[in-house]
């Protein structure tokens, strides 16, 4: 699906297969030592399988009966082999290859060209490993969330204290992650710098990536650069990545350079994703009023109409953290 990752993913599959080939070889050696009769039976089975093929090829005499006889012989041998294995406490499939994914036998493909469902799991793994997210998310995750950094003190211009507010957001985000697969919900976080928007979106990213969803993170500025690459250089893979990922996080909307190009391409992207019901999480310092002022009506109406909006507020967490103030 995404160029550049394919060879890395196919390497993962070939390592899985190589490891299993080695493991199978050593299981065979072990059985040869512990139950040599099983090994003799294996030889007989492969001889019988060859004669089955030869009989079918020659097509002489009563072929149907001969084939039936050989098949029965193979079944008897298999039963005998299974009995011997289980009598010594081995599972009956001990001498068969054990795949991580039985659907594609660790090739990534079914019937040679259809991508197996397990492919996405490895794609997320490779994407995650190669993205800048990995380092950020080591620090920013729900486990490291410190609610004590948010003040209990409610000022007059807000309905609840910053701590109450963040608790509500936290609960909504947790259930967002839990219901992610079955919902079409898009999120818009707005508020001043340092009020926890990026932290919260990183927490969501980490949880979803760990569950095998493909999350792509871009600052608004990077996103516009990507859109330029898509439009001007025709980078189709990049377009596919941005549109088809499970969650596109756009951080710091409003800090990008706003031009006619950026506005119209941003609109196209939002629209395509909304139509495909592929989710987005946008964080911005712009209030809804600022959004209306800074963007065209087409963009604003989508942002304000199709996103669940959460307001973040409180004192700057980065400053509070540095001062060691907890209240
Ligand atoms: Zn598979």
Boltz pocket constraint, residues with backbone or C-beta under 6 A from the ligand:
constraints:
  - pocket:
      binder: B
      contacts: [[A, 101], [A, 102], [A, 103], [A, 104], [A, 105], [A, 106], [A, 107], [A, 108], [A, 109], [A, 116], [A, 117], [A, 118], [A, 119]]
      max_distance: 6.0
